[in-house]
Amino acid sequence: MATDGALANVLSLPTVWLVVMIVSNFMGGPSGFVALVAMEVLVVPFEGMLYWRSGKLRLGNALALAAVANLASFTFGAVVH
């Protein structure tokens, strides 16, 4: 399971931040934040499917885990920032 989580992060994290940086640089203002929220929501199904494919979690539980992990990451980032 830990390797599935690591794979999900290695694949999704750079993509999320690349999109956020591009949107922020070209559109400015609050668009970077909007892009971040949108990308965090969009990666939940992707990460959930990776967790589910490991065969250790049911699909609903995998999606819930991905949602909680992304919400925790987003919240931590908001607090630190």
Secondary structure in CASP SS format (residue, H / E / C, confidence):
PFRMAT SS
TARGET T0000
AUTHOR 0000-0000-0000
METHOD secondary structure of the structure
MODEL  1
M C 1.00
A H 1.00
T H 1.00
D H 1.00
G H 1.00
A H 1.00
L H 1.00
A H 1.00
N H 1.00
V H 1.00
L H 1.00
S H 1.00
L H 1.00
P H 1.00
T H 1.00
V H 1.00
W H 1.00
L H 1.00
V H 1.00
V H 1.00
M H 1.00
I H 1.00
V H 1.00
S H 1.00
N H 1.00
F H 1.00
M H 1.00
G C 1.00
G C 1.00
P C 1.00
S H 1.00
G H 1.00
F H 1.00
V H 1.00
A H 1.00
L H 1.00
V H 1.00
A H 1.00
M H 1.00
E H 1.00
V H 1.00
L H 1.00
V H 1.00
V H 1.00
P H 1.00
F H 1.00
E H 1.00
G H 1.00
M H 1.00
L H 1.00
Y H 1.00
W H 1.00
R H 1.00
S C 1.00
G C 1.00
K C 1.00
L C 1.00
R C 1.00
L H 1.00
G H 1.00
N H 1.00
A H 1.00
L H 1.00
A H 1.00
L H 1.00
A H 1.00
A H 1.00
V H 1.00
A H 1.00
N H 1.00
L H 1.00
A H 1.00
S H 1.00
F H 1.00
T H 1.00
F H 1.00
G H 1.00
A H 1.00
V H 1.00
V H 1.00
H C 1.00
END
